[in-house]
């Protein structure tokens, strides 16, 4: 997990440990959505980055910075407080505008050649 559970709980203002598993699940889901949106895998620290030749290696992989960590917190907060989900619109299926703005510089766009 990129985020620290204690930091997430502080952000959510959660004191007990009854919801730790739920918060951790939200964090993993948020991290996955962020990685999908920016188009690159994100890792907690340099020491766990896959190296060339490893099946998990990706040329655009990166280590999470503060913008990604804060984005995870914001998305976990959204999931935690809207447990039933939202609307069903395409907008609700993407990270919130504030998160997208924070992550815009991390996005990788790929192009495919037409056949």
N, CA, C and O atoms as CSV, one atom per row, in Angstrom:
chain,resi,resn,atom,element,x,y,z
A,1,UNK,N,N,0.851,-1.174,0.000
A,1,UNK,CA,C,0.000,0.000,0.000
A,1,UNK,C,C,0.897,1.238,0.000
A,1,UNK,O,O,1.881,1.294,0.739
A,2,UNK,N,N,0.565,2.213,-0.814
A,2,UNK,CA,C,1.337,3.453,-0.910
A,2,UNK,C,C,1.145,4.306,0.338
A,2,UNK,O,O,2.089,4.923,0.832
A,3,UNK,N,N,-0.075,4.335,0.836
A,3,UNK,CA,C,-0.422,5.204,1.958
A,3,UNK,C,C,-0.252,4.486,3.288
A,3,UNK,O,O,-0.368,3.263,3.370
A,4,UNK,N,N,0.023,5.257,4.318
A,4,UNK,CA,C,0.105,4.715,5.667
A,4,UNK,C,C,-1.275,4.762,6.304
A,4,UNK,O,O,-1.948,5.793,6.269
A,5,UNK,N,N,-1.696,3.639,6.888
A,5,UNK,CA,C,-2.998,3.581,7.536
A,5,UNK,C,C,-3.148,4.649,8.623
A,5,UNK,O,O,-4.200,5.285,8.690
A,6,UNK,N,N,-2.140,4.876,9.478
A,6,UNK,CA,C,-2.296,5.929,10.493
A,6,UNK,C,C,-2.551,7.318,9.874
A,6,UNK,O,O,-3.344,8.095,10.406
A,7,UNK,N,N,-1.887,7.625,8.763
A,7,UNK,CA,C,-2.114,8.919,8.104
A,7,UNK,C,C,-3.537,9.006,7.552
A,7,UNK,O,O,-4.193,10.042,7.661
A,8,UNK,N,N,-4.004,7.911,6.961
A,8,UNK,CA,C,-5.375,7.898,6.437
A,8,UNK,C,C,-6.383,8.075,7.557
A,8,UNK,O,O,-7.351,8.822,7.412
A,9,UNK,N,N,-6.161,7.392,8.675
A,9,UNK,CA,C,-7.091,7.505,9.804
A,9,UNK,C,C,-7.081,8.913,10.384
A,9,UNK,O,O,-8.125,9.428,10.785
A,10,UNK,N,N,-5.920,9.532,10.430
A,10,UNK,CA,C,-5.855,10.918,10.901
A,10,UNK,C,C,-6.648,11.823,9.969
A,10,UNK,O,O,-7.412,12.675,10.422
A,11,UNK,N,N,-6.464,11.636,8.668
A,11,UNK,CA,C,-7.192,12.436,7.682
A,11,UNK,C,C,-8.706,12.248,7.831
A,11,UNK,O,O,-9.471,13.206,7.719
A,12,UNK,N,N,-9.124,11.022,8.081
A,12,UNK,CA,C,-10.553,10.723,8.223
A,12,UNK,C,C,-11.085,11.037,9.616
A,12,UNK,O,O,-12.295,11.017,9.841
A,13,UNK,N,N,-10.188,11.327,10.546
A,13,UNK,CA,C,-10.540,11.564,11.949
A,13,UNK,C,C,-11.161,10.309,12.581
A,13,UNK,O,O,-12.177,10.378,13.272
A,14,UNK,N,N,-10.522,9.169,12.323
A,14,UNK,CA,C,-10.953,7.883,12.875
A,14,UNK,C,C,-9.962,7.496,13.964
A,14,UNK,O,O,-8.757,7.438,13.716
A,15,UNK,N,N,-10.464,7.229,15.173
A,15,UNK,CA,C,-9.594,6.900,16.292
A,15,UNK,C,C,-9.426,5.402,16.519
A,15,UNK,O,O,-8.314,4.945,16.784
A,16,UNK,N,N,-10.477,4.649,16.424
A,16,UNK,CA,C,-10.412,3.223,16.719
A,16,UNK,C,C,-9.836,2.425,15.564
A,16,UNK,O,O,-9.463,2.971,14.526
A,17,UNK,N,N,-9.775,1.116,15.773
A,17,UNK,CA,C,-9.244,0.252,14.729
A,17,UNK,C,C,-10.305,-0.653,14.109
A,17,UNK,O,O,-9.976,-1.545,13.327
A,18,UNK,N,N,-11.567,-0.434,14.451
A,18,UNK,CA,C,-12.649,-1.270,13.944
A,18,UNK,C,C,-12.787,-1.198,12.429
A,18,UNK,O,O,-13.233,-2.161,11.805
A,19,UNK,N,N,-12.416,-0.088,11.837
A,19,UNK,CA,C,-12.603,0.102,10.395
A,19,UNK,C,C,-11.292,0.045,9.602
A,19,UNK,O,O,-11.252,0.440,8.436
A,20,UNK,N,N,-10.242,-0.437,10.224
A,20,UNK,CA,C,-8.940,-0.483,9.554
A,20,UNK,C,C,-8.982,-1.257,8.238
A,20,UNK,O,O,-8.435,-0.798,7.235
A,21,UNK,N,N,-9.617,-2.414,8.229
A,21,UNK,CA,C,-9.674,-3.217,7.004
A,21,UNK,C,C,-10.428,-2.481,5.900
A,21,UNK,O,O,-10.022,-2.511,4.738
A,22,UNK,N,N,-11.512,-1.828,6.261
A,22,UNK,CA,C,-12.310,-1.087,5.281
A,22,UNK,C,C,-11.502,0.085,4.718
A,22,UNK,O,O,-11.489,0.307,3.508
A,23,UNK,N,N,-10.840,0.820,5.581
A,23,UNK,CA,C,-10.033,1.963,5.145
A,23,UNK,C,C,-8.884,1.490,4.250
A,23,UNK,O,O,-8.587,2.121,3.235
A,24,UNK,N,N,-8.246,0.394,4.621
A,24,UNK,CA,C,-7.166,-0.153,3.798
A,24,UNK,C,C,-7.696,-0.584,2.426
A,24,UNK,O,O,-7.031,-0.379,1.410
A,25,UNK,N,N,-8.880,-1.174,2.397
A,25,UNK,CA,C,-9.482,-1.573,1.115
A,25,UNK,C,C,-9.777,-0.353,0.257
A,25,UNK,O,O,-9.543,-0.372,-0.951
A,26,UNK,N,N,-10.293,0.716,0.875
A,26,UNK,CA,C,-10.530,1.959,0.133
A,26,UNK,C,C,-9.217,2.506,-0.419
A,26,UNK,O,O,-9.164,2.979,-1.554
A,27,UNK,N,N,-8.160,2.442,0.386
A,27,UNK,CA,C,-6.856,2.962,-0.048
A,27,UNK,C,C,-6.347,2.183,-1.255
A,27,UNK,O,O,-5.878,2.781,-2.222
A,28,UNK,N,N,-6.434,0.871,-1.210
A,28,UNK,CA,C,-5.988,0.068,-2.345
A,28,UNK,C,C,-6.800,0.369,-3.601
A,28,UNK,O,O,-6.252,0.446,-4.700
A,29,UNK,N,N,-8.111,0.538,-3.429
A,29,UNK,CA,C,-8.966,0.880,-4.573
A,29,UNK,C,C,-8.607,2.253,-5.122
A,29,UNK,O,O,-8.551,2.437,-6.338
A,30,UNK,N,N,-8.364,3.218,-4.241
A,30,UNK,CA,C,-7.992,4.572,-4.671
A,30,UNK,C,C,-6.645,4.554,-5.385
A,30,UNK,O,O,-6.478,5.205,-6.416
A,31,UNK,N,N,-5.699,3.821,-4.848
A,31,UNK,CA,C,-4.374,3.729,-5.472
A,31,UNK,C,C,-4.478,3.112,-6.863
A,31,UNK,O,O,-3.807,3.558,-7.793
A,32,UNK,N,N,-5.307,2.099,-7.005
A,32,UNK,CA,C,-5.489,1.454,-8.310
A,32,UNK,C,C,-6.139,2.418,-9.304
A,32,UNK,O,O,-5.729,2.498,-10.461
A,33,UNK,N,N,-7.153,3.145,-8.843
A,33,UNK,CA,C,-7.823,4.095,-9.728
A,33,UNK,C,C,-6.865,5.206,-10.159
A,33,UNK,O,O,-6.891,5.636,-11.312
A,34,UNK,N,N,-6.040,5.659,-9.256
A,34,UNK,CA,C,-5.058,6.696,-9.591
A,34,UNK,C,C,-4.053,6.160,-10.597
A,34,UNK,O,O,-3.759,6.825,-11.590
A,35,UNK,N,N,-3.522,4.970,-10.355
A,35,UNK,CA,C,-2.562,4.381,-11.291
A,35,UNK,C,C,-3.184,4.210,-12.677
A,35,UNK,O,O,-2.535,4.467,-13.691
A,36,UNK,N,N,-4.432,3.779,-12.714
A,36,UNK,CA,C,-5.126,3.628,-13.998
A,36,UNK,C,C,-5.316,4.979,-14.679
A,36,UNK,O,O,-5.141,5.097,-15.891
A,37,UNK,N,N,-5.676,6.002,-13.896
A,37,UNK,CA,C,-5.953,7.317,-14.479
A,37,UNK,C,C,-4.681,7.981,-15.010
A,37,UNK,O,O,-4.703,8.629,-16.056
A,38,UNK,N,N,-3.579,7.817,-14.282
A,38,UNK,CA,C,-2.341,8.440,-14.761
A,38,UNK,C,C,-1.626,7.562,-15.785
A,38,UNK,O,O,-0.706,8.023,-16.462
A,39,UNK,N,N,-2.036,6.321,-15.901
A,39,UNK,CA,C,-1.478,5.443,-16.921
A,39,UNK,C,C,-0.105,4.879,-16.603
A,39,UNK,O,O,0.682,4.584,-17.502
A,40,UNK,N,N,0.172,4.733,-15.314
A,40,UNK,CA,C,1.479,4.196,-14.928
A,40,UNK,C,C,1.403,3.593,-13.528
A,40,UNK,O,O,0.637,4.059,-12.685
A,41,UNK,N,N,2.194,2.563,-13.289
A,41,UNK,CA,C,2.216,1.977,-11.951
A,41,UNK,C,C,2.928,2.895,-10.958
A,41,UNK,O,O,3.895,3.578,-11.293
A,42,UNK,N,N,2.422,2.886,-9.738
A,42,UNK,CA,C,2.982,3.733,-8.687
A,42,UNK,C,C,3.394,2.839,-7.524
A,42,UNK,O,O,2.644,1.956,-7.107
A,43,UNK,N,N,4.590,3.077,-7.009
A,43,UNK,CA,C,5.127,2.281,-5.906
A,43,UNK,C,C,5.429,3.174,-4.714
A,43,UNK,O,O,5.594,4.387,-4.846
A,44,UNK,N,N,5.495,2.552,-3.559
A,44,UNK,CA,C,5.713,3.271,-2.298
A,44,UNK,C,C,7.106,3.887,-2.208
A,44,UNK,O,O,7.253,5.023,-1.758
A,45,UNK,N,N,8.134,3.143,-2.633
A,45,UNK,CA,C,9.512,3.655,-2.520
A,45,UNK,C,C,10.391,3.019,-3.596
A,45,UNK,O,O,10.022,2.019,-4.213
A,46,UNK,N,N,11.557,3.621,-3.804
A,46,UNK,CA,C,12.496,3.143,-4.832
A,46,UNK,C,C,12.856,1.677,-4.665
A,46,UNK,O,O,13.022,0.961,-5.652
A,47,UNK,N,N,12.977,1.234,-3.444
A,47,UNK,CA,C,13.450,-0.122,-3.174
A,47,UNK,C,C,12.528,-1.206,-3.738
A,47,UNK,O,O,12.955,-2.348,-3.910
A,48,UNK,N,N,11.281,-0.866,-4.024
A,48,UNK,CA,C,10.343,-1.881,-4.536
A,48,UNK,C,C,10.040,-1.721,-6.028
A,48,UNK,O,O,9.218,-2.454,-6.578
A,49,UNK,N,N,10.701,-0.767,-6.679
A,49,UNK,CA,C,10.484,-0.600,-8.119
A,49,UNK,C,C,10.989,-1.833,-8.871
A,49,UNK,O,O,12.131,-2.248,-8.670
A,50,UNK,N,N,10.162,-2.421,-9.730
A,50,UNK,CA,C,10.650,-3.543,-10.546
A,50,UNK,C,C,11.760,-3.065,-11.478
A,50,UNK,O,O,11.740,-1.930,-11.954
A,51,UNK,N,N,12.712,-3.930,-11.727
A,51,UNK,CA,C,13.831,-3.603,-12.605
A,51,UNK,C,C,13.566,-4.157,-14.000
A,51,UNK,O,O,12.721,-5.032,-14.189
A,52,UNK,N,N,14.304,-3.630,-14.968
A,52,UNK,CA,C,14.178,-4.111,-16.343
A,52,UNK,C,C,14.370,-5.626,-16.347
A,52,UNK,O,O,15.293,-6.149,-15.723
A,53,UNK,N,N,13.497,-6.312,-17.050
A,53,UNK,CA,C,13.550,-7.767,-17.097
A,53,UNK,C,C,12.525,-8.418,-16.181
A,53,UNK,O,O,12.122,-9.559,-16.408
A,54,UNK,N,N,12.102,-7.696,-15.145
A,54,UNK,CA,C,11.048,-8.185,-14.259
A,54,UNK,C,C,9.717,-8.069,-15.006
A,54,UNK,O,O,9.481,-7.081,-15.702
A,55,UNK,N,N,8.856,-9.064,-14.867
A,55,UNK,CA,C,7.567,-9.060,-15.569
A,55,UNK,C,C,6.705,-7.860,-15.177
A,55,UNK,O,O,5.850,-7.439,-15.958
A,56,UNK,N,N,6.913,-7.304,-13.988
A,56,UNK,CA,C,6.116,-6.155,-13.538
A,56,UNK,C,C,6.714,-4.811,-13.952
A,56,UNK,O,O,6.097,-3.767,-13.740
A,57,UNK,N,N,7.895,-4.831,-14.533
A,57,UNK,CA,C,8.556,-3.581,-14.931
A,57,UNK,C,C,7.715,-2.834,-15.958
A,57,UNK,O,O,7.143,-3.431,-16.870
A,58,UNK,N,N,7.652,-1.523,-15.791
A,58,UNK,CA,C,6.956,-0.639,-16.730
A,58,UNK,C,C,7.861,0.579,-16.924
A,58,UNK,O,O,8.357,1.132,-15.943
A,59,UNK,N,N,8.085,1.007,-18.167
A,59,UNK,CA,C,9.014,2.122,-18.390
A,59,UNK,C,C,8.579,3.444,-17.752
A,59,UNK,O,O,9.408,4.327,-17.536
A,60,UNK,N,N,7.304,3.583,-17.455
A,60,UNK,CA,C,6.810,4.826,-16.853
A,60,UNK,C,C,6.500,4.693,-15.367
A,60,UNK,O,O,5.870,5.580,-14.791
A,61,UNK,N,N,6.927,3.607,-14.738
A,61,UNK,CA,C,6.649,3.423,-13.314
A,61,UNK,C,C,7.256,4.563,-12.512
A,61,UNK,O,O,8.219,5.200,-12.938
A,62,UNK,N,N,6.674,4.807,-11.344
A,62,UNK,CA,C,7.169,5.911,-10.518
A,62,UNK,C,C,6.951,5.617,-9.045
A,62,UNK,O,O,6.173,4.741,-8.670
A,63,UNK,N,N,7.661,6.376,-8.223
A,63,UNK,CA,C,7.492,6.330,-6.780
A,63,UNK,C,C,6.489,7.426,-6.408
A,63,UNK,O,O,6.550,8.540,-6.928
A,64,UNK,N,N,5.576,7.096,-5.510
A,64,UNK,CA,C,4.553,8.057,-5.088
A,64,UNK,C,C,5.193,9.289,-4.472
A,64,UNK,O,O,6.100,9.195,-3.645
A,65,UNK,N,N,4.702,10.441,-4.892
A,65,UNK,CA,C,5.140,11.699,-4.293
A,65,UNK,C,C,3.988,12.245,-3.449
A,65,UNK,O,O,2.966,11.579,-3.287
A,66,UNK,N,N,4.153,13.451,-2.913
A,66,UNK,CA,C,3.114,14.020,-2.050
A,66,UNK,C,C,1.791,14.219,-2.780
A,66,UNK,O,O,0.730,14.036,-2.183
A,67,UNK,N,N,1.832,14.587,-4.047
A,67,UNK,CA,C,0.587,14.780,-4.799
A,67,UNK,C,C,-0.199,13.474,-4.887
A,67,UNK,O,O,-1.425,13.478,-4.777
A,68,UNK,N,N,0.480,12.392,-5.078
A,68,UNK,CA,C,-0.208,11.095,-5.146
A,68,UNK,C,C,-0.713,10.688,-3.770
A,68,UNK,O,O,-1.839,10.206,-3.647
A,69,UNK,N,N,0.087,10.872,-2.748
A,69,UNK,CA,C,-0.355,10.519,-1.391
A,69,UNK,C,C,-1.573,11.329,-0.971
A,69,UNK,O,O,-2.517,10.778,-0.404
A,70,UNK,N,N,-1.564,12.616,-1.240
A,70,UNK,CA,C,-2.713,13.464,-0.896
A,70,UNK,C,C,-3.924,13.065,-1.737
A,70,UNK,O,O,-5.047,13.050,-1.233
A,71,UNK,N,N,-3.712,12.747,-2.988
A,71,UNK,CA,C,-4.812,12.307,-3.853
A,71,UNK,C,C,-5.451,11.032,-3.314
A,71,UNK,O,O,-6.674,10.890,-3.330
A,72,UNK,N,N,-4.625,10.107,-2.838
A,72,UNK,CA,C,-5.162,8.877,-2.238
A,72,UNK,C,C,-6.014,9.238,-1.024
A,72,UNK,O,O,-7.119,8.720,-0.866
A,73,UNK,N,N,-5.504,10.125,-0.165
A,73,UNK,CA,C,-6.272,10.537,1.019
A,73,UNK,C,C,-7.618,11.134,0.625
A,73,UNK,O,O,-8.646,10.827,1.229
A,74,UNK,N,N,-7.601,11.986,-0.388
A,74,UNK,CA,C,-8.844,12.633,-0.819
A,74,UNK,C,C,-9.838,11.607,-1.367
A,74,UNK,O,O,-11.039,11.699,-1.112
A,75,UNK,N,N,-9.333,10.642,-2.113
A,75,UNK,CA,C,-10.227,9.633,-2.670
A,75,UNK,C,C,-10.739,8.666,-1.601
A,75,UNK,O,O,-11.893,8.242,-1.648
A,76,UNK,N,N,-9.885,8.320,-0.644
A,76,UNK,CA,C,-10.331,7.475,0.461
A,76,UNK,C,C,-11.403,8.207,1.264
A,76,UNK,O,O,-12.394,7.603,1.676
A,77,UNK,N,N,-11.210,9.485,1.483
A,77,UNK,CA,C,-12.204,10.294,2.197
A,77,UNK,C,C,-13.546,10.254,1.459
A,77,UNK,O,O,-14.602,10.107,2.074
A,78,UNK,N,N,-13.485,10.384,0.159
A,78,UNK,CA,C,-14.704,10.358,-0.667
A,78,UNK,C,C,-15.407,9.000,-0.546
A,78,UNK,O,O,-16.624,8.943,-0.374
A,79,UNK,N,N,-14.639,7.911,-0.634
A,79,UNK,CA,C,-15.215,6.564,-0.525
A,79,UNK,C,C,-15.769,6.308,0.883
A,79,UNK,O,O,-16.839,5.721,1.044
A,80,UNK,N,N,-15.031,6.751,1.879
A,80,UNK,CA,C,-15.422,6.522,3.269
A,80,UNK,C,C,-16.739,7.226,3.598
A,80,UNK,O,O,-17.604,6.662,4.268
A,81,UNK,N,N,-16.879,8.449,3.126
A,81,UNK,CA,C,-18.072,9.229,3.452
A,81,UNK,C,C,-19.234,9.015,2.485
A,81,UNK,O,O,-20.352,9.447,2.767
A,82,UNK,N,N,-18.997,8.371,1.377
A,82,UNK,CA,C,-20.061,8.055,0.407
A,82,UNK,C,C,-20.070,6.551,0.171
A,82,UNK,O,O,-19.912,6.086,-0.958
A,83,UNK,N,N,-20.253,5.814,1.224
A,83,UNK,CA,C,-20.127,4.356,1.168
A,83,UNK,C,C,-21.102,3.696,0.210
A,83,UNK,O,O,-20.849,2.589,-0.264
A,84,UNK,N,N,-22.188,4.344,-0.073
A,84,UNK,CA,C,-23.173,3.751,-0.978
A,84,UNK,C,C,-22.875,4.021,-2.433
A,84,UNK,O,O,-23.620,3.579,-3.308
A,85,UNK,N,N,-21.809,4.734,-2.708
A,85,UNK,CA,C,-21.496,5.100,-4.084
A,85,UNK,C,C,-22.179,6.394,-4.456
A,85,UNK,O,O,-22.905,6.988,-3.659
A,86,UNK,N,N,-21.937,6.812,-5.654
A,86,UNK,CA,C,-22.520,8.067,-6.126
A,86,UNK,C,C,-23.209,7.861,-7.447
A,86,UNK,O,O,-22.911,6.919,-8.182
A,87,UNK,N,N,-24.109,8.725,-7.736
A,87,UNK,CA,C,-24.804,8.802,-9.008
A,87,UNK,C,C,-24.748,7.602,-9.911
A,87,UNK,O,O,-25.611,6.730,-9.818
A,88,UNK,N,N,-23.817,7.526,-10.736
A,88,UNK,CA,C,-23.740,6.504,-11.752
A,88,UNK,C,C,-23.308,7.149,-13.050
A,88,UNK,O,O,-23.258,6.502,-14.096
A,89,UNK,N,N,-22.998,8.432,-12.974
A,89,UNK,CA,C,-22.559,9.153,-14.157
A,89,UNK,C,C,-21.098,8.846,-14.442
A,89,UNK,O,O,-20.385,8.321,-13.586
A,90,UNK,N,N,-20.666,9.171,-15.632
A,90,UNK,CA,C,-19.257,8.987,-15.992
A,90,UNK,C,C,-18.368,9.833,-15.085
A,90,UNK,O,O,-17.260,9.413,-14.753
A,91,UNK,N,N,-18.823,10.998,-14.685
A,91,UNK,CA,C,-18.044,11.871,-13.806
A,91,UNK,C,C,-17.789,11.198,-12.462
A,91,UNK,O,O,-16.705,11.334,-11.896
A,92,UNK,N,N,-18.780,10.473,-11.947
A,92,UNK,CA,C,-18.628,9.801,-10.659
A,92,UNK,C,C,-17.645,8.639,-10.748
A,92,UNK,O,O,-17.124,8.192,-9.726
A,93,UNK,N,N,-17.390,8.151,-11.943
A,93,UNK,CA,C,-16.488,7.001,-12.123
A,93,UNK,C,C,-15.028,7.417,-12.262
A,93,UNK,O,O,-14.151,6.556,-12.323
A,94,UNK,N,N,-14.754,8.697,-12.311
A,94,UNK,CA,C,-13.388,9.183,-12.430
A,94,UNK,C,C,-12.973,9.868,-11.134
A,94,UNK,O,O,-13.826,10.228,-10.322
A,95,UNK,N,N,-11.679,10.049,-10.935
A,95,UNK,CA,C,-11.275,10.807,-9.745
A,95,UNK,C,C,-11.899,12.213,-9.771
A,95,UNK,O,O,-12.134,12.763,-10.847
A,96,UNK,N,N,-12.164,12.788,-8.604
A,96,UNK,CA,C,-12.726,14.133,-8.555
A,96,UNK,C,C,-11.820,15.149,-9.267
A,96,UNK,O,O,-10.619,14.923,-9.415
A,97,UNK,N,N,-12.394,16.242,-9.694
A,97,UNK,CA,C,-11.656,17.269,-10.432
A,97,UNK,C,C,-10.432,17.750,-9.669
A,97,UNK,O,O,-9.382,17.961,-10.275
A,98,UNK,N,N,-10.535,17.928,-8.362
A,98,UNK,CA,C,-9.383,18.393,-7.583
A,98,UNK,C,C,-8.247,17.374,-7.625
A,98,UNK,O,O,-7.078,17.755,-7.680
A,99,UNK,N,N,-8.576,16.096,-7.601
A,99,UNK,CA,C,-7.558,15.045,-7.688
A,99,UNK,C,C,-6.965,15.008,-9.092
A,99,UNK,O,O,-5.749,14.899,-9.252
A,100,UNK,N,N,-7.812,15.098,-10.095
A,100,UNK,CA,C,-7.311,15.094,-11.474
A,100,UNK,C,C,-6.358,16.261,-11.710
A,100,UNK,O,O,-5.339,16.109,-12.383
A,101,UNK,N,N,-6.687,17.417,-11.161
A,101,UNK,CA,C,-5.816,18.582,-11.326
A,101,UNK,C,C,-4.463,18.346,-10.654
A,101,UNK,O,O,-3.421,18.713,-11.197
A,102,UNK,N,N,-4.485,17.734,-9.475
A,102,UNK,CA,C,-3.255,17.474,-8.754
A,102,UNK,C,C,-2.379,16.452,-9.478
A,102,UNK,O,O,-1.151,16.513,-9.405
A,103,UNK,N,N,-3.017,15.514,-10.174
A,103,UNK,CA,C,-2.290,14.425,-10.831
A,103,UNK,C,C,-1.989,14.668,-12.308
A,103,UNK,O,O,-1.308,13.861,-12.941
A,104,UNK,N,N,-2.481,15.750,-12.851
A,104,UNK,CA,C,-2.356,15.986,-14.296
A,104,UNK,C,C,-0.910,15.884,-14.787
A,104,UNK,O,O,-0.668,15.354,-15.871
A,105,UNK,N,N,0.025,16.369,-14.029
A,105,UNK,CA,C,1.421,16.330,-14.438
A,105,UNK,C,C,2.035,14.941,-14.431
A,105,UNK,O,O,3.113,14.734,-14.988
A,106,UNK,N,N,1.358,13.990,-13.806
A,106,UNK,CA,C,1.857,12.617,-13.737
A,106,UNK,C,C,1.304,11.729,-14.850
A,106,UNK,O,O,1.762,10.601,-15.033
A,107,UNK,N,N,0.333,12.230,-15.583
A,107,UNK,CA,C,-0.323,11.390,-16.594
A,107,UNK,C,C,0.608,11.067,-17.743
A,107,UNK,O,O,1.402,11.900,-18.182
A,108,UNK,N,N,0.494,9.844,-18.217
A,108,UNK,CA,C,1.247,9.384,-19.373
A,108,UNK,C,C,0.234,9.003,-20.437
A,108,UNK,O,O,-0.696,8.237,-20.184
A,109,UNK,N,N,0.423,9.540,-21.610
A,109,UNK,CA,C,-0.471,9.232,-22.719
A,109,UNK,C,C,0.266,8.356,-23.704
A,109,UNK,O,O,1.401,8.647,-24.079
A,110,UNK,N,N,-0.372,7.298,-24.116
A,110,UNK,CA,C,0.242,6.430,-25.112
A,110,UNK,C,C,-0.482,6.614,-26.431
A,110,UNK,O,O,-1.670,6.934,-26.469
A,111,UNK,N,N,0.234,6.414,-27.477
A,111,UNK,CA,C,-0.378,6.489,-28.799
A,111,UNK,C,C,-0.246,5.123,-29.453
A,111,UNK,O,O,0.744,4.417,-29.259
A,112,UNK,N,N,-1.243,4.770,-30.217
A,112,UNK,CA,C,-1.173,3.507,-30.923
A,112,UNK,C,C,-1.170,3.796,-32.415
A,112,UNK,O,O,-1.885,4.673,-32.901
A,113,UNK,N,N,-0.377,3.062,-33.103
A,113,UNK,CA,C,-0.295,3.262,-34.556
A,113,UNK,C,C,-1.504,2.588,-35.202
A,113,UNK,O,O,-1.916,1.491,-34.826
A,114,UNK,N,N,-2.046,3.286,-36.180
A,114,UNK,CA,C,-3.170,2.713,-36.920
A,114,UNK,C,C,-2.640,1.648,-37.854
A,114,UNK,O,O,-1.577,1.797,-38.457
A,115,UNK,N,N,-3.395,0.574,-37.965
A,115,UNK,CA,C,-2.968,-0.519,-38.845
A,115,UNK,C,C,-3.581,-0.371,-40.213
A,115,UNK,O,O,-3.337,-1.198,-41.092
